[in-house]
Amino acid sequence: MHFYQHHVFFCTNKRDDGRPCCENYHASELRAYAKQRIKDLGLSGKSKIRINTAGCLDRCDEGPVIVVYPDETWYTYIDKEDIDEIIEEHLVNGRPVERLKI
């Protein structure tokens, strides 16, 4: 059994050299939103869901990225609605969101 049912890593990397990076898409703000949303739903804690910050996940060219473990599912997203869909469909109902997968 895994310590967490799902462990979600948000890349919040900020590059200072002008190359694409996740923080250019408000990654930290949306990570905080996801973390609070999981808490509000009562889904945080041991054997549940953990939302974490990650350094560079080396896929910044594909937009802001998150990865969900243990499923090894990579997503991009645009806004809170996309985060809500990932939470509801994948994390709660076990159905990956195909339109957001990378």
C-alpha positions as CSV (number, residue, x, y, z in Angstrom):
1,M,0.0,0.0,0.0
2,H,1.2,3.5,-0.9
3,F,1.5,6.1,1.8
4,Y,-0.7,8.3,-0.4
5,Q,-3.4,7.2,-2.7
6,H,-2.2,10.0,-5.1
7,H,0.8,12.2,-4.9
8,V,0.5,15.2,-7.2
9,F,3.6,17.3,-8.1
10,F,3.2,20.8,-9.6
11,C,6.2,22.1,-11.4
12,T,6.6,25.7,-10.1
13,N,10.0,26.3,-11.7
14,K,10.9,29.9,-12.7
15,R,13.5,30.4,-15.3
16,D,15.2,33.8,-15.5
17,D,16.7,33.3,-19.0
18,G,13.4,33.8,-21.0
19,R,12.8,30.1,-21.8
20,P,9.3,28.7,-21.1
21,C,8.6,27.8,-17.5
22,C,5.6,26.7,-15.5
23,E,5.7,29.7,-13.2
24,N,4.9,31.9,-16.1
25,Y,1.5,30.3,-16.1
26,H,0.8,31.0,-12.4
27,A,1.8,27.4,-11.3
28,S,2.3,28.4,-7.7
29,E,-1.1,30.0,-7.4
30,L,-2.8,27.0,-9.0
31,R,-0.9,24.6,-6.8
32,A,-2.1,26.5,-3.8
33,Y,-5.6,26.4,-5.2
34,A,-5.4,22.6,-5.7
35,K,-4.0,22.0,-2.2
36,Q,-6.8,24.0,-0.6
37,R,-9.4,22.3,-2.8
38,I,-8.2,18.9,-1.7
39,K,-8.3,20.0,2.0
40,D,-11.8,21.5,1.5
41,L,-13.0,18.1,0.1
42,G,-11.5,16.2,3.0
43,L,-9.1,14.4,0.8
44,S,-5.8,15.3,2.3
45,G,-3.6,13.3,4.6
46,K,-2.2,9.8,4.9
47,S,-3.7,7.3,2.5
48,K,-5.4,10.1,0.7
49,I,-4.0,12.8,-1.6
50,R,-0.9,15.0,-1.2
51,I,-0.3,18.1,-3.3
52,N,3.4,19.1,-3.6
53,T,5.6,21.6,-5.2
54,A,8.3,20.3,-7.5
55,G,11.3,21.9,-9.0
56,C,11.7,21.7,-12.8
57,L,10.1,18.6,-14.2
58,D,11.8,19.3,-17.5
59,R,8.6,19.5,-19.6
60,C,8.0,23.3,-19.4
61,D,7.8,23.5,-23.2
62,E,4.4,21.7,-22.9
63,G,2.9,24.4,-20.7
64,P,2.5,24.2,-17.0
65,V,2.8,20.6,-15.9
66,I,1.8,18.3,-13.0
67,V,2.4,14.6,-12.6
68,V,0.2,12.3,-10.6
69,Y,1.8,9.3,-8.9
70,P,1.6,6.4,-8.6
71,D,-0.3,6.6,-11.9
72,E,2.6,8.4,-13.7
73,T,0.0,10.5,-15.4
74,W,1.3,13.9,-16.8
75,Y,-1.0,16.8,-17.3
76,T,-1.0,20.4,-18.5
77,Y,-3.6,22.9,-17.5
78,I,-4.7,26.4,-18.1
79,D,-6.9,27.5,-15.2
80,K,-8.8,26.5,-12.0
81,E,-11.5,24.7,-14.1
82,D,-8.8,22.4,-15.4
83,I,-7.5,21.7,-11.9
84,D,-11.1,21.0,-10.7
85,E,-11.5,18.6,-13.6
86,I,-8.3,16.7,-12.7
87,I,-9.3,16.5,-9.1
88,E,-12.9,15.4,-9.7
89,E,-12.2,13.0,-12.6
90,H,-8.8,11.5,-11.9
91,L,-8.2,11.9,-8.2
92,V,-11.7,11.3,-7.0
93,N,-13.2,9.0,-9.7
94,G,-10.1,7.3,-11.1
95,R,-10.6,8.5,-14.7
96,P,-7.7,10.2,-16.3
97,V,-8.6,13.4,-18.1
98,E,-7.5,12.6,-21.6
99,R,-7.8,16.1,-23.0
100,L,-5.2,17.4,-20.5
101,K,-2.7,14.5,-20.7
102,I,0.7,15.2,-22.1
